[in-house]
Amino acid sequence: MKKNKITGIAAALICVLSLVLSACSSKKNSNGWYTDFDEAKKAAKGHNKSIVLFVNSMYDDDSTADGVKLLTETSEFTKAVSEDFVCVHFDFTNIQEIMGKSLEGLTGKEQKALEAQQQALKTKFAYADMYAVRDTPCAIILSKEGFYITQVKFDYLDTSVSGYKGCLYLEIGTVEDFNALLKKARKGTVPERMAAYDEIYGSVEEMVQPSMVALWKEAMNADKNNISGSASKYVMTCASVEAYEKINERKFDEGAQVFQKYSEDNRLSGEEKQTLLFYSAQVLLSSGNAQYDKIALVLQAAIDADPESQYAETLKSYLAEMESNKAAVEAASANEK
């Protein structure tokens, strides 16, 4: 009997401990908001829920202060929408102060803590930029995989949680339509799938395309023989998004290589291949390095991709100018010797 009692107590303790560990690993704060976006996506996928991303910053209008406080400093809102949404909060109110701190004079432990804090802010800022957050406060609905669905028009003067919940749920139809299209895009014949991808593509604004690139790659792979005739737009979009990610990191050669890699896709027309190769040459030119031979090769490849296009003659003039610049530099170098 004593043994059974101890076993029962141990089981109860293990149960309690597992609940505590589960709560600790959830990455949610005391008000029900995730601050780690990747953890929020895991939770959303695990529970088949959409994501609401809320962003506020030091540039928030003063009139929104009470609304922001109600949303983020109590658990009322997150509890009210928890059946359908995982809530994520990015707080940039102290970004200048944190990013402006110096490591000088700090202990090793303090330096690591500050570096971790700064890196976390950089990661959040990159996500906010990917979702085209330009004004704050801002609320966005995302799919469980992080695909952009729509922005929520909160009235931050409202002082009731029911008001904010109501605004969010006004968009539930848009969420359901997106998820229905996504389901169609992932099951069916190639034409049926591509029609669904195309409908999603047509509804997405250009500035949030980076958040959708994983979906566009699905579309690329779904129609490898270009049966739908629309695969090329996904190739072009993925090329631009991937290349500009490299360019933003000042990895110009890698960005140029991305354009060149995608230009080899046989689903592209000659003019589309030409466009990507021209972009590649532009990136190499903007790097500040005198890569005349490399740029000339890329420009020639662009011309060869579609010699009869309306842009071919312009490209030829760029190539001639490049070769002239190279000759002038070589002559100047020879004179210096």
SERO-4910 file (N, C-alpha, C, O; in steps of 0.05 Angstrom, whole numbers):
BEGIN
 pado doro    nc1    nc2    nc3   cac1   cac2   cac3    cc1    cc2    cc3    oc1    oc2    oc3
  Met    A     17    -24      0      0      0      0     17     25      0     12     44    -15
  Lys    A     38     24     17     56     48     19     70     52     -8     73     75    -17
  Lys    A     78     29    -20     92     32    -46     73     44    -67     82     60    -83
  Asn    A     48     35    -66     29     46    -85     24     75    -81     20     91   -100
  Lys    A     23     83    -55     19    112    -49     42    128    -60     38    150    -71
  Ile    A     67    119    -55     90    133    -65     90    135    -95     96    155   -107
  Thr    A     82    112   -108     81    111   -137     61    131   -147     65    145   -167
  Gly    A     38    133   -133     17    153   -140     27    181   -138     21    198   -155
  Ile    A     41    187   -116     52    214   -112     72    220   -134     72    242   -145
  Ala    A     90    200   -140    110    205   -161     97    210   -187    106    228   -202
  Ala    A     76    195   -194     62    200   -219     49    227   -220     50    241   -241
  Ala    A     38    236   -197     26    263   -196     47    284   -200     43    304   -214
  Leu    A     71    280   -187     93    299   -190    103    301   -219    108    322   -229
  Ile    A    105    277   -231    114    277   -259     94    291   -277    102    306   -296
  Cys    A     68    287   -272     47    301   -287     49    331   -284     48    346   -304
  Val    A     52    340   -259     55    369   -253     80    380   -267     79    401   -279
  Leu    A    102    364   -264    127    373   -276    125    376   -306    136    395   -317
  Ser    A    112    357   -319    109    358   -348     93    382   -356     98    394   -377
  Leu    A     73    389   -340     57    413   -346     73    438   -344     71    457   -360
  Val    A     90    439   -323    107    462   -318    127    465   -341    131    487   -351
  Leu    A    139    442   -348    159    443   -370    146    451   -396    158    466   -412
  Ser    A    122    441   -400    107    448   -425    102    477   -426    104    490   -447
  Ala    A     94    489   -403     88    518   -402    114    534   -406    113    554   -420
  Cys    A    136    524   -395    161    538   -397    172    538   -426    184    557   -435
  Ser    A    166    515   -440    177    513   -467    159    526   -488    166    526   -511
  Ser    A    136    536   -479    117    548   -498    126    574   -509    117    583   -530
  Lys    A    145    587   -496    157    613   -505    137    636   -504    142    657   -515
  Lys    A    114    631   -491     94    653   -488    101    669   -462    111    658   -443
  Asn    A     95    695   -463     98    711   -439     73    708   -421     54    694   -428
  Ser    A     73    721   -399     51    718   -380     24    728   -391      3    721   -380
  Asn    A     25    744   -412      0    754   -424     -9    738   -449    -27    746   -463
  Gly    A      5    716   -453     -4    698   -475      8    705   -502     -1    693   -522
  Trp    A     28    722   -504     40    730   -529     66    715   -533     83    714   -515
  Tyr    A     70    704   -557     96    694   -564    114    717   -572    104    737   -584
  Thr    A    139    716   -566    158    736   -576    178    724   -595    193    738   -609
  Asp    A    179    698   -596    196    683   -615    178    673   -638    161    656   -634
  Phe    A    183    684   -662    165    678   -684    166    649   -693    146    637   -699
  Asp    A    190    637   -693    193    609   -701    178    591   -682    166    571   -690
  Glu    A    179    597   -656    164    581   -637    134    584   -641    119    565   -638
  Ala    A    126    608   -648     97    613   -653     88    597   -677     66    586   -677
  Lys    A    104    595   -698     97    579   -721     94    550   -714     76    536   -724
  Lys    A    113    540   -698    111    512   -689     84    507   -675     71    487   -679
  Ala    A     77    526   -657     52    523   -642     28    524   -661      9    509   -658
  Ala    A     29    542   -680      7    546   -699      3    520   -716    -19    511   -720
  Lys    A     25    509   -725     24    484   -741     13    461   -723     -3    445   -732
  Gly    A     24    460   -699     16    438   -681    -13    439   -673    -26    418   -670
  His    A    -25    463   -672    -53    465   -663    -71    473   -686    -95    478   -683
  Asn    A    -60    475   -711    -75    482   -735    -90    508   -732   -114    510   -736
  Lys    A    -75    529   -724    -87    555   -720    -72    576   -737    -49    571   -745
  Ser    A    -85    597   -743    -72    620   -757    -56    636   -736    -58    632   -712
  Ile    A    -41    655   -747    -24    672   -730    -33    701   -733    -38    710   -755
  Val    A    -34    715   -710    -38    744   -711    -12    756   -701     -4    752   -678
  Leu    A      1    771   -718     26    785   -711     20    814   -705      9    829   -721
  Phe    A     27    823   -681     23    850   -672     50    864   -668     67    854   -654
  Val    A     53    887   -681     78    902   -679     73    930   -669     56    944   -680
  Asn    A     88    938   -649     87    966   -641    116    976   -637    134    961   -633
  Ser    A    119   1003   -636    146   1014   -636    145   1041   -622    125   1051   -614
  Met    A    169   1053   -621    172   1079   -609    158   1101   -626    154   1123   -617
  Tyr    A    150   1094   -650    137   1113   -668    107   1112   -667     93   1125   -683
  Asp    A     96   1096   -649     67   1094   -647     55   1122   -640     67   1137   -625
  Asp    A     32   1127   -651     18   1152   -644      9   1150   -615      0   1129   -606
  Asp    A     11   1173   -601      4   1173   -573    -25   1164   -568    -32   1153   -547
  Ser    A    -43   1170   -588    -71   1163   -585    -76   1133   -584    -98   1124   -576
  Thr    A    -56   1117   -592    -60   1088   -593    -50   1075   -567    -53   1050   -564
  Ala    A    -39   1090   -549    -25   1079   -525    -44   1061   -508    -36   1039   -500
  Asp    A    -68   1070   -503    -87   1054   -487    -94   1028   -500    -96   1007   -487
  Gly    A    -99   1029   -526   -106   1005   -541    -83    985   -541    -88    961   -537
  Val    A    -59    995   -546    -35    977   -546    -32    965   -518    -25    941   -516
  Lys    A    -35    981   -498    -32    970   -470    -53    949   -464    -46    928   -452
  Leu    A    -78    953   -473    -99    933   -469    -92    907   -483    -96    885   -472
  Leu    A    -81    909   -507    -75    885   -523    -51    870   -511    -52    845   -510
  Thr    A    -31    884   -503     -5    871   -497      1    868   -467     17    851   -460
  Glu    A    -12    884   -450     -4    883   -422    -25    869   -404    -24    869   -380
  Thr    A    -45    856   -418    -63    839   -404    -66    813   -421    -57    813   -444
  Ser    A    -78    793   -409    -81    768   -424   -109    765   -435   -116    744   -447
  Glu    A   -125    786   -433   -153    785   -441   -156    779   -471   -172    762   -479
  Phe    A   -140    794   -487   -143    791   -516   -134    763   -526   -148    750   -540
  Thr    A   -110    755   -517   -100    729   -526   -118    706   -517   -121    687   -532
  Lys    A   -130    708   -494   -149    687   -485   -174    688   -503   -185    667   -509
  Ala    A   -183    712   -510   -208    715   -525   -205    703   -553   -225    694   -565
  Val    A   -181    703   -565   -178    693   -592   -163    667   -594   -157    657   -616
  Ser    A   -156    655   -571   -138    631   -570   -149    607   -585   -134    589   -592
  Glu    A   -175    606   -588   -187    582   -602   -179    581   -631   -177    559   -642
  Asp    A   -173    604   -643   -167    604   -672   -140    616   -679   -130    612   -701
  Phe    A   -127    630   -660   -103    644   -666    -81    640   -646    -85    638   -622
  Val    A    -56    639   -656    -32    641   -640    -23    670   -642    -20    680   -664
  Cys    A    -18    683   -619    -12    711   -619     18    716   -616     31    705   -598
  Val    A     29    733   -633     58    740   -632     60    771   -629     46    786   -643
  His    A     78    779   -612     82    808   -607    112    815   -611    129    804   -599
  Phe    A    116    835   -629    142    847   -633    141    875   -621    126    892   -631
  Asp    A    157    880   -601    158    906   -588    184    920   -594    205    912   -586
  Phe    A    182    942   -610    206    957   -618    207    984   -604    221   1002   -614
  Thr    A    194    987   -581    194   1013   -568    221   1021   -558    228   1045   -556
  Asn    A    238   1001   -551    265   1007   -540    287   1000   -559    310    996   -551
  Ile    A    281    998   -585    301    987   -604    326   1005   -606    348    995   -608
  Gln    A    322   1031   -606    345   1049   -608    363   1047   -584    388   1047   -586
  Glu    A    351   1046   -561    366   1044   -536    382   1018   -535    406   1018   -528
  Ile    A    369    995   -543    383    969   -541    404    966   -563    426    957   -557
  Met    A    397    974   -587    417    971   -609    440    991   -606    461    987   -618
  Gly    A    435   1013   -592    456   1033   -589    475   1028   -566    495   1042   -562
  Lys    A    469   1007   -550    486   1001   -527    513    990   -536    514    975   -556
  Ser    A    534    998   -523    561    988   -529    568    965   -511    560    963   -488
  Leu    A    584    946   -522    594    924   -506    617    932   -487    625    917   -469
  Glu    A    628    955   -493    651    964   -478    644    968   -448    624    979   -441
  Gly    A    661    957   -431    658    960   -402    640    939   -390    636    939   -365
  Leu    A    628    922   -406    610    901   -396    626    876   -389    647    870   -401
  Thr    A    616    860   -370    629    835   -364    622    815   -387    605    821   -404
  Gly    A    636    793   -388    631    773   -409    602    764   -410    590    761   -431
  Lys    A    591    760   -386    563    751   -384    544    772   -394    524    767   -408
  Glu    A    550    798   -387    533    820   -395    535    824   -425    515    831   -438
  Gln    A    558    820   -437    562    823   -466    545    802   -481    532    809   -500
  Lys    A    546    777   -471    530    756   -484    501    762   -482    486    757   -501
  Ala    A    492    772   -459    463    778   -456    455    801   -475    434    799   -487
  Leu    A    472    821   -478    465    844   -496    466    835   -525    448    842   -540
  Glu    A    486    819   -532    487    809   -559    463    792   -566    452    794   -589
  Ala    A    454    775   -547    430    759   -552    405    776   -556    388    771   -573
  Gln    A    403    797   -539    381    816   -541    381    831   -568    360    834   -580
  Gln    A    404    839   -576    406    854   -602    400    835   -625    387    844   -644
  Gln    A    410    811   -624    405    792   -645    375    785   -647    364    782   -669
  Ala    A    362    783   -624    333    777   -624    318    800   -638    299    795   -653
  Leu    A    326    824   -632    313    847   -644    318    848   -674    300    854   -690
  Lys    A    342    841   -683    348    841   -712    331    820   -726    321    825   -748
  Thr    A    328    797   -713    311    776   -725    282    785   -727    270    781   -748
  Lys    A    272    797   -706    244    807   -707    241    828   -728    221    829   -743
  Phe    A    261    846   -730    260    868   -750    259    856   -778    245    867   -796
  Ala    A    275    835   -783    276    823   -809    248    811   -816    239    814   -839
  Tyr    A    235    799   -797    208    788   -801    189    811   -807    172    809   -825
  Ala    A    190    832   -791    172    855   -795    176    867   -822    156    875   -835
  Asp    A    201    868   -831    207    879   -858    196    860   -879    185    869   -900
  Met    A    198    834   -875    188    814   -895    158    817   -898    148    813   -920
  Tyr    A    144    824   -877    115    828   -878    107    857   -884     84    864   -881
  Ala    A    127    872   -892    122    900   -901    109    917   -880     91    934   -886
  Val    A    117    914   -855    107    931   -833    121    958   -836    145    960   -833
  Arg    A    106    979   -842    117   1005   -846    107   1025   -825    122   1044   -818
  Asp    A     83   1022   -817     71   1039   -796     63   1022   -772     54   1000   -775
  Thr    A     66   1034   -749     58   1019   -724     40   1037   -708     41   1062   -710
  Pro    A     22   1025   -691     19    996   -688      7    983   -712     -7    995   -728
  Cys    A     12    957   -715      3    942   -739     -4    914   -731     11    901   -716
  Ala    A    -26    903   -741    -34    876   -736    -38    862   -763    -52    872   -780
  Ile    A    -26    838   -765    -27    823   -790    -36    794   -784    -27    782   -765
  Ile    A    -52    783   -802    -59    755   -799    -42    739   -819    -40    746   -842
  Leu    A    -31    717   -809    -14    700   -825    -25    671   -823    -40    665   -804
  Ser    A    -19    655   -843    -26    627   -841     -9    613   -821     10    625   -811
  Lys    A    -15    588   -814      1    574   -794     30    569   -804     47    564   -788
  Glu    A     34    572   -830     61    569   -841     75    595   -844     98    597   -853
  Gly    A     61    617   -836     73    643   -838     68    658   -864     81    678   -869
  Phe    A     50    649   -881     44    663   -905     25    686   -899      7    684   -883
  Tyr    A     30    708   -912     15    733   -908    -14    729   -918    -18    719   -940
  Ile    A    -34    736   -902    -62    735   -910    -74    762   -912    -83    770   -934
  Thr    A    -74    777   -890    -86    804   -892    -78    821   -867    -69    810   -847
  Gln    A    -81    847   -869    -77    864   -847   -103    869   -832   -125    869   -845
  Val    A   -102    872   -806   -126    877   -790   -128    907   -783   -108    919   -774
  Lys    A   -151    918   -788   -154    947   -783   -166    952   -755   -190    957   -752
  Phe    A   -148    951   -736   -157    956   -708   -161    986   -704   -147   1003   -715
  Asp    A   -181    993   -688   -185   1020   -679   -173   1022   -651   -185   1012   -632
  Tyr    A   -149   1033   -649   -135   1032   -624   -146   1051   -602   -135   1053   -580
  Leu    A   -168   1064   -609   -182   1081   -589   -201   1064   -573   -211   1073   -552
  Asp    A   -207   1040   -583   -226   1022   -569   -214   1013   -543   -190   1008   -541
  Thr    A   -230   1012   -523   -220   1004   -496   -232    977   -487   -231    970   -464
  Ser    A   -244    963   -506   -256    937   -499   -243    915   -515   -239    918   -540
  Val    A   -238    893   -502   -226    870   -516   -245    859   -537   -236    851   -559
  Ser    A   -271    860   -532   -291    850   -551   -289    865   -577   -294    854   -599
  Gly    A   -282    891   -576   -279    907   -600   -256    898   -617   -259    896   -642
  Tyr    A   -234    892   -604   -210    882   -619   -215    854   -630   -207    848   -653
  Lys    A   -228    838   -614   -234    811   -624   -253    812   -648   -250    798   -667
  Gly    A   -272    830   -646   -291    834   -668   -277    842   -694   -284    831   -715
  Cys    A   -259    861   -692   -243    869   -716   -228    846   -728   -227    843   -752
  Leu    A   -215    830   -710   -199    808   -720   -217    787   -734   -210    777   -755
  Tyr    A   -240    782   -722   -258    761   -733   -273    771   -758   -286    755   -771
  Leu    A   -273    796   -764   -284    806   -789   -268    795   -813   -279    793   -835
  Glu    A   -243    787   -808   -226    777   -829   -226    746   -830   -211    734   -845
  Ile    A   -243    733   -814   -242    704   -813   -250    692   -840   -240    670   -847
  Gly    A   -267    705   -854   -275    695   -881   -251    696   -900   -247    677   -916
  Thr    A   -235    717   -898   -211    719   -915   -191    696   -908   -179    685   -926
  Val    A   -189    691   -882   -171    669   -873   -181    642   -884   -165    626   -894
  Glu    A   -207    637   -882   -219    612   -892   -215    609   -922   -210    587   -932
  Asp    A   -219    631   -936   -215    631   -966   -186    624   -973   -181    608   -991
  Phe    A   -167    636   -959   -139    631   -964   -133    602   -959   -120    588   -975
  Asn    A   -142    591   -936   -136    563   -929   -149    544   -949   -138    523   -955
  Ala    A   -173    551   -959   -186    534   -978   -170    533  -1005   -167    512  -1017
  Leu    A   -161    556  -1013   -144    558  -1037   -118    542  -1034   -109    529  -1052
  Leu    A   -106    545  -1011    -81    531  -1005    -85    501  -1007    -68    487  -1017
  Lys    A   -108    492   -997   -114    463   -998   -117    454  -1027   -107    433  -1034
  Lys    A   -130    470  -1043   -133    464  -1072   -106    463  -1086   -102    447  -1103
  Ala    A    -89    482  -1078    -63    484  -1091    -45    460  -1085    -26    455  -1100
  Arg    A    -52    445  -1064    -34    423  -1056    -46    395  -1062    -35    375  -1055
  Lys    A    -69    395  -1076    -81    370  -1083    -98    373  -1108   -114    392  -1110
  Gly    A    -95    355  -1127   -110    356  -1151    -92    353  -1175    -69    347  -1173
  Thr    A   -104    358  -1199    -88    358  -1224    -71    383  -1225    -75    402  -1210
  Val    A    -51    382  -1242    -32    405  -1245    -48    430  -1252    -43    451  -1239
  Pro    A    -65    430  -1272    -80    454  -1279    -97    464  -1255    -98    489  -1251
  Glu    A   -109    446  -1240   -126    454  -1217   -108    467  -1196   -115    488  -1184
  Arg    A    -86    455  -1190    -67    465  -1170    -57    492  -1178    -56    511  -1162
  Met    A    -48    494  -1203    -36    520  -1212    -57    542  -1213    -50    565  -1208
  Ala    A    -82    535  -1218   -103    555  -1218   -106    567  -1190   -111    591  -1186
  Ala    A   -104    549  -1169   -106    558  -1142    -81    575  -1134    -84    596  -1121
  Tyr    A    -58    566  -1142    -34    582  -1136    -36    609  -1150    -29    630  -1138
  Asp    A    -46    610  -1174    -48    635  -1189    -68    654  -1175    -63    678  -1174
  Glu    A    -89    643  -1164   -108    660  -1150    -96    672  -1125   -101    696  -1119
  Ile    A    -81    656  -1110    -67    667  -1087    -47    688  -1096    -45    710  -1084
  Tyr    A    -32    682  -1116    -11    700  -1126    -23    727  -1134    -12    748  -1128
  Gly    A    -46    726  -1147    -59    751  -1156    -70    768  -1133    -75    792  -1137
  Ser    A    -73    756  -1109    -84    771  -1087    -62    783  -1069    -68    798  -1050
  Val    A    -37    776  -1075    -15    785  -1057     -1    810  -1068      6    811  -1091
  Glu    A      1    830  -1051     15    854  -1059     45    849  -1062     56    832  -1048
  Glu    A     57    864  -1080     85    859  -1087    104    861  -1063    123    846  -1060
  Met    A     98    880  -1045    116    885  -1023    117    863  -1002    135    862   -985
  Val    A     97    845  -1002     98    822   -984    106    796   -998    103    774   -986
  Gln    A    115    798  -1023    123    774  -1037    145    758  -1023    144    733  -1024
  Pro    A    164    771  -1009    184    755   -995    173    735   -975    185    714   -970
  Ser    A    150    742   -963    138    723   -944    125    699   -957    118    680   -943
  Met    A    122    700   -983    108    679   -998    126    661  -1014    116    643  -1028
  Val    A    152    666  -1013    170    653  -1032    169    622  -1029    172    608  -1049
  Ala    A    166    612  -1005    164    583  -1002    140    571  -1017    141    549  -1027
  Leu    A    118    587  -1018     94    578  -1032     98    579  -1062     89    562  -1077
  Trp    A    112    600  -1071    118    602  -1100    136    580  -1109    135    571  -1132
  Lys    A    154    571  -1092    171    548  -1099    155    523  -1102    161    506  -1118
  Glu    A    135    520  -1085    116    498  -1088    103    498  -1116    102    478  -1129
  Ala    A     95    522  -1124     82    525  -1150    102    518  -1173     94    505  -1192
  Met    A    127    527  -1170    147    520  -1190    150    490  -1193    151    480  -1215
  Asn    A    151    476  -1170    155    447  -1170    130    432  -1178    132    409  -1187
  Ala    A    107    444  -1175     82    431  -1182     78    429  -1212     64    411  -1222
  Asp    A     91    447  -1227     86    448  -1256    113    448  -1271    120    468  -1283
  Lys    A    128    427  -1268    155    425  -1279    156    427  -1310    176    434  -1321
  Asn    A    134    420  -1323    133    421  -1352    118    445  -1362    112    447  -1386
  Asn    A    111    463  -1344     96    488  -1351     71    482  -1367     64    495  -1387
  Ile    A     56    462  -1357     30    455  -1370     11    479  -1368     -5    484  -1387
  Ser    A     12    493  -1346     -7    516  -1342      1    540  -1357    -16    558  -1362
  Gly    A     26    542  -1364     36    566  -1378     42    589  -1359     50    611  -1368
  Ser    A     39    584  -1333     43    606  -1313     67    601  -1295     72    617  -1277
  Ala    A     82    579  -1299    104    572  -1281    126    594  -1281    139    598  -1261
  Ser    A    129    607  -1304    151    626  -1307    150    649  -1287    170    659  -1278
  Lys    A    125    658  -1280    123    680  -1262    133    673  -1234    143    690  -1220
  Tyr    A    130    648  -1227    140    639  -1201    170    637  -1201    183    643  -1181
  Val    A    181    629  -1223    210    628  -1226    222    656  -1224    241    661  -1210
  Met    A    210    675  -1238    219    703  -1238    217    715  -1210    235    729  -1201
  Thr    A    195    710  -1197    191    721  -1170    211    710  -1150    222    725  -1134
  Cys    A    214    683  -1151    233    671  -1132    262    680  -1137    277    684  -1118
  Ala    A    268    684  -1162    295    694  -1169    299    722  -1156    320    727  -1144
  Ser    A    280    739  -1159    282    767  -1149    284    767  -1119    301    781  -1107
  Val    A    267    752  -1106    267    751  -1076    293    741  -1065    305    753  -1048
  Glu    A    302    718  -1076    327    706  -1067    351    724  -1072    369    726  -1055
  Ala    A    352    735  -1096    375    752  -1103    376    777  -1085    398    785  -1076
  Tyr    A    353    789  -1080    354    814  -1065    359    809  -1035    368    827  -1021
  Glu    A    354    785  -1026    362    778   -999    393    779   -997    404    789   -977
  Lys    A    406    768  -1017    436    769  -1018    446    797  -1021    465    805  -1008
  Ile    A    432    813  -1038    441    840  -1043    438    857  -1017    456    874  -1011
  Asn    A    417    853  -1002    413    868   -977    434    861   -957    440    877   -939
  Glu    A    447    837   -959    469    830   -942    496    839   -954    517    832   -943
  Arg    A    494    853   -977    517    863   -991    534    840  -1002    559    842  -1005
  Lys    A    521    818  -1008    534    795  -1021    527    797  -1051    511    781  -1061
  Phe    A    540    816  -1065    532    822  -1092    538    799  -1112    521    793  -1129
  Asp    A    561    787  -1109    567    765  -1127    547    742  -1125    539    730  -1145
  Glu    A    539    736  -1100    520    714  -1095    493    722  -1106    478    705  -1117
  Gly    A    485    747  -1103    460    757  -1114    459    754  -1144    439    746  -1156
  Ala    A    482    762  -1157    484    759  -1186    482    730  -1195    470    724  -1215
  Gln    A    494    712  -1179    493    684  -1186    465    672  -1184    458    655  -1199
  Val    A    449    683  -1165    421    674  -1162    406    680  -1188    392    662  -1199
  Phe    A    409    704  -1198    396    711  -1224    405    693  -1246    389    684  -1263
  Gln    A    431    688  -1247    441    670  -1269    431    642  -1266    424    630  -1287
  Lys    A    429    632  -1242    419    604  -1238    390    602  -1247    384    583  -1261
  Tyr    A    374    621  -1240    345    619  -1248    342    624  -1278    322    615  -1289
  Ser    A    360    638  -1290    357    644  -1319    361    618  -1336    354    618  -1359
  Glu    A    371    597  -1323    375    572  -1338    349    554  -1339    349    533  -1351
  Asp    A    328    564  -1325    303    548  -1325    290    549  -1352    284    570  -1363
  Asn    A    286    525  -1364    275    523  -1391    246    532  -1394    236    534  -1416
  Arg    A    233    536  -1371    205    545  -1373    203    575  -1379    182    586  -1384
  Leu    A    226    589  -1378    226    618  -1383    228    623  -1413    240    607  -1428
  Ser    A    216    645  -1421    219    653  -1449    247    666  -1452    260    671  -1433
  Gly    A    255    670  -1477    281    682  -1482    283    710  -1469    303    717  -1458
  Glu    A    261    725  -1471    261    752  -1460    263    751  -1429    276    769  -1417
  Glu    A    250    732  -1417    251    729  -1388    279    722  -1379    290    733  -1359
  Lys    A    292    703  -1393    320    696  -1387    338    721  -1390    356    726  -1374
  Gln    A    333    736  -1411    348    760  -1417    345    780  -1394    365    793  -1386
  Thr    A    321    783  -1384    316    801  -1361    332    793  -1337    344    811  -1324
  Leu    A    332    767  -1330    346    759  -1306    377    763  -1309    390    770  -1290
  Leu    A    387    758  -1333    415    761  -1338    423    791  -1337    445    798  -1328
  Phe    A    405    808  -1346    410    837  -1345    411    845  -1315    428    861  -1307
  Tyr    A    392    835  -1299    392    841  -1271    419    832  -1258    430    846  -1242
  Ser    A    428    809  -1266    454    798  -1256    476    818  -1262    493    823  -1245
  Ala    A    477    827  -1287    498    846  -1295    496    872  -1279    516    884  -1271
  Gln    A    472    881  -1274    468    906  -1258    479    902  -1230    491    921  -1219
  Val    A    474    879  -1218    483    874  -1191    513    874  -1190    525    886  -1172
  Leu    A    526    861  -1209    555    860  -1211    566    888  -1214    587    895  -1202
  Leu    A    553    904  -1230    562    932  -1235    559    949  -1210    576    966  -1205
  Ser    A    538    944  -1194    534    960  -1170    551    952  -1146    552    965  -1126
  Ser    A    566    929  -1149    583    919  -1128    607    938  -1122    619    936  -1101
  Gly    A    613    955  -1142    636    973  -1138    663    961  -1146    683    974  -1146
  Asn    A    662    935  -1154    687    922  -1163    688    923  -1194    668    921  -1207
  Ala    A    712    928  -1204    715    930  -1233    716    902  -1246    737    893  -1254
  Gln    A    693    889  -1247    692    862  -1258    683    863  -1287    663    851  -1295
  Tyr    A    699    877  -1303    691    882  -1331    687    857  -1347    667    855  -1361
  Asp    A    705    838  -1344    703    813  -1360    678    797  -1352    664    787  -1369
  Lys    A    674    795  -1326    651    780  -1316    624    793  -1325    606    780  -1334
  Ile    A    623    820  -1323    599    834  -1331    594    832  -1361    572    828  -1370
  Ala    A    616    834  -1376    614    831  -1405    603    804  -1413    587    802  -1432
  Leu    A    612    783  -1400    603    756  -1406    573    753  -1400    558    741  -1416
  Val    A    564    765  -1378    536    763  -1370    518    779  -1390    497    771  -1398
  Leu    A    528    803  -1398    513    819  -1417    511    805  -1444    490    805  -1458
  Gln    A    533    792  -1453    532    777  -1478    512    753  -1476    498    748  -1495
  Ala    A    512    740  -1453    493    718  -1449    464    729  -1450    446    715  -1461
  Ala    A    460    753  -1440    433    765  -1441    425    771  -1469    402    766  -1477
  Ile    A    444    781  -1485    438    786  -1513    431    760  -1528    412    759  -1543
  Asp    A    447    740  -1523    444    714  -1537    417    700  -1529    407    684  -1544
  Ala    A    407    707  -1505    382    694  -1496    359    701  -1514    340    685  -1517
  Asp    A    359    725  -1525    337    733  -1543    348    756  -1561    341    779  -1556
  Pro    A    363    749  -1582    376    770  -1599    356    788  -1613    363    811  -1621
  Glu    A    331    779  -1616    312    795  -1631    293    811  -1613    274    823  -1622
  Ser    A    298    811  -1587    280    825  -1568    283    855  -1571    301    865  -1584
  Gln    A    263    869  -1560    263    898  -1562    286    910  -1545    292    934  -1548
  Tyr    A    298    894  -1527    319    904  -1510    347    897  -1519    367    906  -1508
  Ala    A    349    880  -1540    375    870  -1549    394    892  -1557    418    892  -1550
  Glu    A    384    912  -1572    402    933  -1581    412    950  -1558    435    959  -1558
  Thr    A    395    955  -1538    403    970  -1514    425    955  -1500    445    966  -1490
  Leu    A    422    928  -1497    442    912  -1484    468    912  -1499    490    912  -1487
  Lys    A    467    912  -1525    491    914  -1541    506    940  -1536    531    940  -1535
  Ser    A    491    962  -1533    504    988  -1528    517    987  -1500    538    999  -1496
  Tyr    A    504    974  -1480    516    971  -1454    542    955  -1455    561    962  -1442
  Leu    A    541    934  -1471    565    917  -1474    588    933  -1487    611    931  -1478
  Ala    A    582    948  -1507    602    965  -1521    614    985  -1501    638    990  -1501
  Glu    A    596    997  -1485    606   1017  -1465    624   1003  -1444    643   1015  -1435
  Met    A    616    979  -1436    632    964  -1417    660    959  -1428    680    962  -1414
  Glu    A    661    950  -1453    687    943  -1465    704    968  -1469    728    967  -1467
  Ser    A    691    991  -1475    705   1017  -1477    717   1025  -1450    739   1035  -1449
  Asn    A    701   1022  -1429    710   1029  -1402    734   1012  -1394    753   1021  -1382
  Lys    A    733    986  -1401    754    968  -1395    780    976  -1409    802    976  -1398
  Ala    A    777    983  -1435    800    991  -1451    813   1017  -1439    837   1019  -1438
  Ala    A    796   1036  -1431    806   1061  -1419    821   1056  -1393    842   1068  -1388
  Val    A    811   1038  -1377    824   1032  -1351    851   1018  -1356    871   1025  -1343
  Glu    A    851   1000  -1375    876    986  -1382    897   1005  -1393    921   1002  -1388
  Ala    A    888   1024  -1410    906   1044  -1421    918   1062  -1400    942   1068  -1400
  Ala    A    901   1070  -1381    910   1088  -1359    930   1073  -1342    950   1084  -1333
  Ser    A    925   1047  -1337    943   1031  -1321    970   1028  -1335    990   1029  -1321
  Ala    A    970   1024  -1361    994   1021  -1376   1011   1047  -1376   1035   1046  -1374
  Asn    A    997   1070  -1377   1011   1096  -1377   1025   1101  -1350   1046   1113  -1349
  Glu    A   1012   1091  -1329   1023   1095  -1302   1049   1080  -1299   1067   1088  -1284
  Lys    A   1051   1058  -1313   1076   1041  -1311   1098   1055  -1327   1120   1044  -1329
***
